[in-house]
Amino acid sequence: MDSARRYCFSQKEDGVLSCVSLGTGMKCIPFSKLPDAHGNILHDWHAEILALRAFNRFLLDECLELVSCPSKPSDFLDLHGESTLPSAIHQPYKLKDDVSIHMYCSEAPCGDCSMELTMDAQEDATPWTSPPPTVSSPVAVSDTSTVSTSAAISALRGRTHFSHLGAVRMKPSRPDAPPTLSKSCTDKMALSQCTSLLSSLTSLLIHPGNCYLSTLIIPRSQFVSSACTRAFSSSGRMSGLANEIQGKWSGGYSFKGFRVMTTDREFVHSRRSVLSTEKAISCNLSAVYTPHFQESLIGGVLQGRKQFDPRGASLLSRRNMWKAVVQIVGMLSALGVKRLGEASPDLAAGKSIELGDGAYRDIKGSEALRDRRRVKSDVQQILKGWVKNSGDDEFSLDDFSSLGKLTSS
């Protein structure tokens, strides 16, 4: 059985490592199914992405415990009271200064980082001469307010035309499989060097300044120095992030490249463990772990549930992550911490934002996430070929509309 495993570790200055999230998996949802997901189905359950989503869920659960009664202290997060919240920061939480984040991957991330490995695995590594198959989108970037034009863009599908290096790629799949618009793990991790490891929803509560990956650890057998430099570093694909671009960023965002390190230890169920007389078979089962919960997933939903059954929504799903944020904001408001949206002109004018009202797209497009959208848009233009994966942002949380009001102080 062929499976990949990814861990997120937090390390304190005293050297103690804590495993705060784990994910295994290697599939994603086709683009055509997104309108039916309604926030209940994960779009991408490759191991790296599961580990990162689980990391965000872990942080939300830590936020919740800090505001519960009785409150449980966190080794990883600080909560500012209303009187101690810095004036330039609207998020009430921050990662503790003595905590750093590290990630172990049992395989090189799919996408540009592993193209040389893909070439080495071919019986015939001769570059393809036919035009590369691409996936196109009529929308160039996720935030049209920061750019003047919106032209059609294209990205490479999976591992096709492996000799094309430095390109944004979709998740790999069989040639006859329905296309997906989920970007490769390499591309998503490259982006996170600027947006931090926090998702949009989590960044409403936690300041991104300390939430960047410090180290990516992969087996030595999976490490190609030139590929990692090209895929992630400021001398590779990220070289277009000139100082004048980063100078326009605010909200605690900046380019913070992670180090890539190697280990001689291999995951016991890695591809290298398969004997020459055996055949590796892809596993459709995914596992998720944090210190707060664990799940088994198939098809992006809880094992044992049908894919479009709302009861099958993982705790990592868009809907359940949104619910968690709304719950935390409601509890913070009860404690008197109300300046969550101080950076928003609407709130400065005395208006309020109902986190549980409207559609998911309204939260993603809110003024409170303007800084993050600016960073994401700039990086996507630098990487080129970033096709927007839209279609699952019209769902709402009608049953949560009474919670999570953000008001100005």
Disulfide bonds with the S-S distance in Angstrom:
none
